[in-house]
Amino acid sequence: MPDHRDLNHDLDVYATDPLAGAGLPLWLAGGSVIRRELERLAKDLAHADGCVDVHTPVLGKRGLFERSGHWAKFGDDMFPTMQLGDEEVVLRPANCPHHALVYKARSHSYRELPVRLNELAPMFRAERSGVLSGLTRVRQISLDDTHVFCRPDQTGAEVARGLRAALEAQRILGLPVHHVRLSLRDDSDAWLGTREQWDAVQDSLRESAGEVLAGYDLPLVEGLGEAAFYGPKVDLQVVDSRGHEETIATVQVDFNQPERFDLTYHGEDGERHRVVMVHRGTVGSMERVTAALLERYEGRLPLWLAPVQVAVLPVSSEQDEAARALVNALRAEGVRVELACDDSLGSRIREARRRR
């Protein structure tokens, strides 16, 4: 399996420049087509699954991430704060605190739950330079991110729903999932919440994942110490060209942020009750999925993802006018087409093949 960084030399998906900074790829025209199609797939799947769109800022006050727990448990991976007048603001490492505020912006009844909020949103990780790699490890991540706010009795069904959606996304993309990892806490002090809370949610997650995977030929492998700091998760794992295991999509249960942000709903009894928050990544991050697709297909992407779907190569200048008419007709039908008239026919054929 070729490395996506080597394939990029021929395909011109992205570029890097020291002036932009390490881990901050520049999406070129071809890569932007791939990304647009992935974003369209992510939105189509989200809307079909009952999600609604929200838009939130990439900046937040330091206090927002202190409240969420990211500052204490994830601070080393965050960018430094910026002083704006009397406020300290920071680039967000995750979207969930902002989505918690969206949910909290108005009251909710038990009848309207679950609420599923989706956003294709950038977030920022201060990755060390030594671990940066092409599109798989970057400092700005564009994530297909959904947060579900549900009643406790709906949690198992929402986890199963999220896992099925992620598996369906990978089926459409043709990305083989190596295994599904049940990411659990270990005995360290890196986690928020009590052991009893964790044990109960981990057992529920294990049961929900097991029920879904009964219909798939995929093992469920437990990973101690691989949980998010706020709760356990189910991760879809793929293996890249270097044999490294990467998470392509995830479903996570969070009982900490609902407490920290006091997220509630009005129950049938008229009292306020605590919601459960389920984090879902269905397609995954645009960067990591693009890298996985390039390697999986060795640069020969499925037609719907290909930056150029048709190359028109007139045999001689006498066909140029007819070739341009064909190109215009195809573009009018939404086909991504490229006209190549310069150089010899053999050279143009080789160039078209090189660029897949």
C-alpha positions as CSV (number, residue, x, y, z in Angstrom):
1,M,0.0,0.0,0.0
2,P,1.6,3.3,-1.1
3,D,2.0,6.2,1.3
4,H,-0.4,9.1,0.7
5,R,2.5,11.5,0.9
6,D,4.2,9.9,-2.1
7,L,0.9,9.7,-4.0
8,N,0.4,13.4,-3.4
9,H,3.5,14.2,-5.6
10,D,1.5,13.1,-8.6
11,L,-2.0,14.0,-7.6
12,D,-1.5,17.5,-6.1
13,V,-4.1,17.1,-3.4
14,Y,-2.3,19.3,-0.9
15,A,0.8,21.3,-0.4
16,T,2.9,22.4,2.6
17,D,5.0,25.5,3.1
18,P,7.3,26.4,6.0
19,L,5.8,29.9,5.9
20,A,2.3,28.5,6.6
21,G,3.7,26.3,9.4
22,A,4.2,22.6,10.1
23,G,1.1,20.4,10.3
24,L,-1.0,23.0,8.4
25,P,-1.5,21.6,4.9
26,L,-2.8,23.8,2.1
27,W,-5.6,22.1,0.2
28,L,-5.1,22.5,-3.6
29,A,-7.8,22.4,-6.2
30,G,-7.9,18.6,-6.6
31,G,-7.9,18.0,-2.9
32,S,-10.6,20.6,-2.4
33,V,-12.9,18.6,-4.7
34,I,-12.2,15.4,-2.7
35,R,-12.9,17.3,0.5
36,R,-16.1,18.9,-0.8
37,E,-17.5,15.4,-1.8
38,L,-16.6,14.0,1.6
39,E,-18.3,17.0,3.3
40,R,-21.4,16.4,1.2
41,L,-21.5,12.8,2.1
42,A,-21.1,13.7,5.8
43,K,-24.0,16.2,5.7
44,D,-26.2,13.8,3.7
45,L,-25.7,11.0,6.3
46,A,-26.2,13.4,9.2
47,H,-29.4,14.8,7.8
48,A,-30.7,11.3,7.0
49,D,-30.0,10.4,10.6
50,G,-32.0,13.2,12.1
51,C,-29.2,15.7,12.9
52,V,-29.6,19.4,12.6
53,D,-26.8,21.9,11.6
54,V,-25.2,24.4,13.9
55,H,-22.3,26.8,13.5
56,T,-20.0,27.8,16.4
57,P,-16.8,29.9,16.6
58,V,-13.4,28.4,16.6
59,L,-12.4,30.5,19.5
60,G,-13.5,30.3,23.1
61,K,-12.7,31.9,26.4
62,R,-10.2,29.9,28.6
63,G,-13.0,29.6,31.1
64,L,-15.1,27.5,28.6
65,F,-12.4,24.9,28.4
66,E,-11.7,25.0,32.2
67,R,-15.4,24.3,32.7
68,S,-15.4,21.4,30.2
69,G,-12.3,19.8,31.7
70,H,-10.2,20.2,28.5
71,W,-7.9,22.7,30.2
72,A,-6.9,20.4,33.0
73,K,-6.8,17.1,31.1
74,F,-5.9,18.2,27.6
75,G,-4.1,21.5,28.1
76,D,-0.7,20.2,26.9
77,D,-2.3,19.6,23.4
78,M,-4.0,23.0,23.2
79,F,-2.5,26.1,21.6
80,P,-1.5,29.0,23.9
81,T,-4.1,31.5,25.0
82,M,-4.4,34.9,23.4
83,Q,-5.1,38.1,25.4
84,L,-7.9,40.2,24.0
85,G,-8.5,43.1,26.4
86,D,-9.5,41.6,29.7
87,E,-10.3,38.1,28.2
88,E,-8.1,35.1,27.5
89,V,-9.3,33.2,24.4
90,V,-7.9,30.1,22.8
91,L,-8.4,28.0,19.7
92,R,-10.7,25.1,20.5
93,P,-9.3,21.6,20.7
94,A,-12.8,20.1,20.4
95,N,-16.3,21.2,19.4
96,C,-18.2,19.7,22.3
97,P,-18.1,22.6,24.8
98,H,-19.6,24.9,22.2
99,H,-22.3,22.4,21.4
100,A,-23.1,22.1,25.1
101,L,-23.7,25.8,25.1
102,V,-26.0,25.5,22.0
103,Y,-28.0,22.9,23.8
104,K,-28.1,25.0,27.0
105,A,-29.4,28.1,25.1
106,R,-33.0,27.0,25.6
107,S,-34.9,24.5,27.7
108,H,-35.8,21.0,26.5
109,S,-38.6,18.6,27.2
110,Y,-38.2,14.8,27.5
111,R,-40.5,14.6,24.4
112,E,-38.0,16.3,22.1
113,L,-35.0,14.2,23.0
114,P,-32.7,13.1,21.5
115,V,-31.3,16.3,20.1
116,R,-28.6,15.7,17.5
117,L,-26.3,18.7,16.7
118,N,-24.0,18.4,13.7
119,E,-21.2,20.6,12.5
120,L,-18.4,20.3,10.0
121,A,-16.0,22.2,12.1
122,P,-12.3,23.0,12.5
123,M,-10.5,22.3,15.7
124,F,-6.9,22.7,16.7
125,R,-4.3,20.5,18.4
126,A,-0.8,21.6,19.3
127,E,0.8,18.4,18.0
128,R,4.5,18.0,18.5
129,S,6.5,18.5,15.3
130,G,7.9,14.9,15.6
131,V,4.5,13.3,15.2
132,L,3.2,15.4,12.3
133,S,2.7,13.4,9.2
134,G,1.1,14.4,5.9
135,L,-2.7,14.5,6.3
136,T,-2.9,11.9,9.1
137,R,-1.4,14.0,11.9
138,V,-2.0,17.8,11.5
139,R,-2.6,20.8,13.8
140,Q,-5.9,21.9,12.3
141,I,-8.5,19.1,12.0
142,S,-11.8,19.5,10.1
143,L,-14.2,17.0,11.7
144,D,-17.6,15.7,10.8
145,D,-18.8,16.1,14.4
146,T,-22.2,15.3,16.0
147,H,-23.2,15.6,19.6
148,V,-26.4,13.9,20.8
149,F,-28.2,15.0,23.9
150,C,-30.5,12.2,25.1
151,R,-32.2,10.7,28.2
152,P,-30.3,8.0,30.0
153,D,-32.7,5.3,28.7
154,Q,-31.9,6.4,25.2
155,T,-28.1,6.1,25.5
156,G,-27.8,2.5,24.3
157,A,-29.9,3.1,21.2
158,E,-28.0,6.3,20.3
159,V,-24.6,4.6,20.7
160,A,-25.8,1.8,18.4
161,R,-27.2,4.3,16.0
162,G,-23.9,6.2,15.9
163,L,-21.9,3.0,15.3
164,R,-24.1,1.9,12.5
165,A,-23.8,5.3,10.8
166,A,-20.0,5.2,11.1
167,L,-19.9,1.7,9.6
168,E,-22.2,2.7,6.8
169,A,-20.0,5.7,6.0
170,Q,-16.9,3.5,5.8
171,R,-18.8,1.0,3.6
172,I,-19.7,3.8,1.1
173,L,-16.1,5.0,1.1
174,G,-14.8,1.5,0.7
175,L,-12.4,1.8,3.6
176,P,-11.9,-1.6,5.3
177,V,-12.3,-1.4,9.1
178,H,-9.6,-3.6,10.7
179,H,-11.4,-3.9,14.0
180,V,-13.6,-2.0,16.4
181,R,-12.0,-0.9,19.7
182,L,-13.8,-0.5,23.0
183,S,-11.7,2.2,24.5
184,L,-11.8,2.0,28.3
185,R,-10.2,3.8,31.3
186,D,-7.3,2.3,33.2
187,D,-6.4,2.8,36.9
188,S,-4.6,6.1,36.5
189,D,-6.0,9.5,37.6
190,A,-6.4,10.8,34.0
191,W,-10.2,10.5,34.0
192,L,-13.1,12.7,35.1
193,G,-15.9,11.1,37.1
194,T,-16.2,8.2,39.6
195,R,-15.2,4.6,39.0
196,E,-18.8,3.6,39.5
197,Q,-20.0,5.9,36.7
198,W,-17.3,4.6,34.4
199,D,-18.1,1.0,35.1
200,A,-21.8,1.4,34.4
201,V,-21.2,3.3,31.1
202,Q,-18.5,1.0,29.9
203,D,-20.8,-2.0,30.4
204,S,-23.6,-0.3,28.5
205,L,-21.2,0.6,25.7
206,R,-19.9,-3.0,25.5
207,E,-23.4,-4.3,25.2
208,S,-24.5,-1.8,22.5
209,A,-21.4,-2.3,20.4
210,G,-21.7,-6.1,20.7
211,E,-25.3,-6.0,19.5
212,V,-24.4,-3.9,16.4
213,L,-21.3,-5.9,15.6
214,A,-23.2,-9.2,15.7
215,G,-24.2,-8.3,12.1
216,Y,-20.7,-7.6,11.0
217,D,-17.6,-9.7,10.6
218,L,-15.6,-7.4,12.9
219,P,-14.0,-8.1,16.3
220,L,-14.5,-5.9,19.3
221,V,-11.1,-5.4,20.9
222,E,-10.8,-3.7,24.3
223,G,-8.2,-1.0,24.8
224,L,-7.3,-0.1,28.4
225,G,-6.3,3.6,28.8
226,E,-7.6,4.5,25.3
227,A,-10.8,6.3,26.5
228,A,-11.4,10.0,26.2
229,F,-10.9,11.8,29.6
230,Y,-14.6,12.3,29.9
231,G,-15.9,8.9,29.0
232,P,-15.4,5.6,27.2
233,K,-15.7,5.2,23.5
234,V,-16.1,2.9,20.5
235,D,-13.5,3.5,17.8
236,L,-13.4,2.2,14.2
237,Q,-9.7,1.3,13.6
238,V,-8.0,1.2,10.2
239,V,-4.3,0.4,9.4
240,D,-2.4,2.7,7.1
241,S,0.4,2.1,4.6
242,R,3.1,2.1,7.3
243,G,1.2,-0.5,9.4
244,H,0.1,2.1,11.9
245,E,-3.3,1.8,13.5
246,E,-5.5,4.9,13.2
247,T,-9.0,5.8,14.4
248,I,-11.2,6.8,11.5
249,A,-14.5,7.3,13.3
250,T,-15.7,7.1,16.9
251,V,-18.8,7.1,19.2
252,Q,-18.2,8.3,22.8
253,V,-20.4,8.5,25.9
254,D,-19.9,11.6,28.1
255,F,-21.5,11.9,31.5
256,N,-19.1,14.6,32.7
257,Q,-19.8,17.6,30.5
258,P,-23.6,17.4,31.1
259,E,-22.7,17.8,34.8
260,R,-20.2,20.5,34.3
261,F,-22.5,22.6,32.0
262,D,-25.6,21.6,34.0
263,L,-27.4,20.2,30.9
264,T,-30.9,19.1,31.7
265,Y,-34.3,18.3,30.3
266,H,-37.8,18.6,31.9
267,G,-39.0,15.1,32.6
268,E,-42.5,13.7,32.5
269,D,-42.7,14.3,36.2
270,G,-42.1,18.0,35.7
271,E,-38.6,17.9,37.3
272,R,-35.2,18.7,35.7
273,H,-33.1,15.6,34.9
274,R,-29.5,15.3,33.6
275,V,-29.0,14.5,29.9
276,V,-26.3,12.1,28.6
277,M,-24.0,13.4,25.8
278,V,-23.0,11.1,23.0
279,H,-20.1,12.3,20.7
280,R,-20.2,10.9,17.2
281,G,-17.8,11.1,14.3
282,T,-19.4,9.4,11.2
283,V,-17.2,10.1,8.2
284,G,-14.4,11.3,10.4
285,S,-11.8,14.1,9.9
286,M,-11.5,15.3,6.3
287,E,-7.7,15.1,6.6
288,R,-7.4,11.6,7.9
289,V,-10.1,10.1,5.7
290,T,-8.5,11.7,2.6
291,A,-5.2,10.1,3.4
292,A,-6.8,6.7,4.0
293,L,-8.7,6.9,0.7
294,L,-5.6,7.8,-1.3
295,E,-3.8,4.8,0.2
296,R,-6.7,2.4,-0.1
297,Y,-7.2,3.2,-3.8
298,E,-3.6,3.9,-4.6
299,G,-4.6,7.3,-5.9
300,R,-7.3,5.9,-8.3
301,L,-10.3,7.2,-6.4
302,P,-13.9,6.1,-7.1
303,L,-15.4,8.2,-9.9
304,W,-17.6,10.3,-7.5
305,L,-14.5,11.4,-5.5
306,A,-12.1,11.9,-8.4
307,P,-11.0,15.5,-8.9
308,V,-11.1,15.0,-12.7
309,Q,-13.7,12.5,-13.8
310,V,-13.2,12.8,-17.6
311,A,-10.1,13.9,-19.5
312,V,-10.7,15.0,-23.1
313,L,-7.6,14.6,-25.4
314,P,-8.2,15.7,-29.0
315,V,-6.0,13.7,-31.4
316,S,-5.0,16.8,-33.4
317,S,-5.8,20.5,-33.5
318,E,-8.6,19.8,-36.0
319,Q,-10.6,18.3,-33.2
320,D,-10.0,21.2,-30.7
321,E,-13.4,22.9,-31.4
322,A,-15.3,19.7,-31.1
323,A,-13.4,18.8,-27.9
324,R,-14.2,22.2,-26.3
325,A,-17.9,21.7,-27.2
326,L,-17.8,18.2,-25.5
327,V,-16.1,19.7,-22.4
328,N,-18.8,22.4,-22.2
329,A,-21.6,19.9,-22.5
330,L,-20.1,17.6,-19.8
331,R,-19.6,20.6,-17.4
332,A,-23.2,21.6,-18.0
333,E,-24.2,18.2,-16.7
334,G,-22.0,18.5,-13.6
335,V,-19.1,16.3,-14.8
336,R,-15.7,17.3,-13.6
337,V,-13.8,17.4,-17.0
338,E,-10.4,18.5,-18.1
339,L,-9.3,19.4,-21.6
340,A,-5.7,18.7,-22.6
341,C,-4.6,20.1,-26.0
342,D,-0.9,20.9,-25.5
343,D,2.0,18.5,-26.2
344,S,1.9,15.2,-28.1
345,L,-1.0,12.8,-27.7
346,G,1.3,10.2,-26.1
347,S,2.6,12.8,-23.6
348,R,-1.0,13.8,-22.7
349,I,-2.1,10.2,-22.2
350,R,0.9,9.6,-19.9
351,E,0.1,12.7,-17.9
352,A,-3.6,11.8,-17.5
353,R,-2.6,8.3,-16.4
354,R,0.0,9.7,-13.9
355,R,-2.7,11.9,-12.3
356,R,-5.1,8.9,-12.3
